[in-house]
Amino acid sequence: MQDDHEAQTPAQMSAQIDAVIERTERLLLRHEELTRTNALMQEQLDALSHERDTLKSRLAAARSRIDALIERLPEQPAAETSS
């Protein structure tokens, strides 16, 4: 029984090599596309993380201001608050 490689003609081997080269080139292109997509997504993630941090900071500042305003409100007797 012959090995598959021995049974192939040079033309068949060349066709297989061409197919492997073509597939490798497609895989390299796909890798480049995915690398670019990943970089863009990382930029978006960084921007959104920065925006989230800014919003959290603004929220904390607003809460602090509201707490300070609440502290400045005059005390009301219990009878007035229940009506």
N, C-alpha and C positions, 0 to 999 in steps of 0.2 A: 504494500500500500504506500502510495507516494504522499509526501507532505503537500499541503495546499500551495505553499510557496513554490515548490518545484513544479507543480502542474500549471502554474500561470505563465502565460506568454509575456514577453516584455511589454506588449501593448496593454495587456490587462493590468500589469503592475504599474505602468505609467498612468493609466486611468485611475487606479486606486490612489496613487500619490497625488494626482491632480485633485481628486475629490477631498483628500485630507487637507491639502493646501487651501482649497476653497472654503472648507468648513472652518479651518483655523483662522483664515482672514475674516470670516463672518463673526466668529467668536471674539476676535480682537476688536472689531468695530463695535460689537454689542458691549464689550467691556468698557470701551471708551465712552459710549453713550451713557452707560450706567454710572460711570465715574463722574461725568459732567452733571447728570441728574442728581447724584448724591451730593455733589458740591453745592448745587443750587438749593437743594432741600436743607442742607446744613446752614446756608446763609439765611434762609427763611426761618429756620428754627432759632438761630441766634437773634434775629430781629424780633421775633415774637417773644422770646424769653426776655429780651431787653424791655419790650413794651409791657409785658406782664409785670416785671419788676418795677417799672415806672408807675404803673397803675396801682400796684400794691402800696408803694410809697405814698402816692397821692391819697389813697384811701386811708392809710394810717394817719396822715396829716389832717384829713377831714374829720376823722373820728376824734382826734385830739382836740381840734377846734370845737367840735360839738360838745365833747365832755367839758371843756372849759366854759362854754356858754351855759350848760346845764348847771354847773357849779355856781354860776353868777345869778341864777334865778332865785328870787326870794322864796323863803320857806313858806308854805301855805299850811294853815291849820288843817287838821284831819277832817273836820266837819265840811270844809269847803271842797275838798277833793272828792268826797263821796257823793256830792249832789249832782 
